[in-house]
């Protein structure tokens, strides 16, 4: 039962990462198609004003989730490798 819940959490985490990455790629492509140049991060953050900190916090949260998922994958691979040696 615990393994099933952990698997659902991993799938949800990877789904969130894939959606976030795809949204960033599509947004960048649309911006380049419209303006001919990629985003200028400084201009965007200045235009957002105080909301830029909210966006930065969300971005850091997504990277933290990616880090946690990768660490879980590494740990589970090590546990499986260690368990298979006995």
Buried (B, 14 or more C-beta within 10 A) or exposed (E): EEEEEEEEEBEEBBEBBEEBEEEEEEEEEEBEEEEEEEEEEEEEBEEEEEEBEEEEEEEEEBEEBBEEBEEBEEEEEEEEEEEEEE
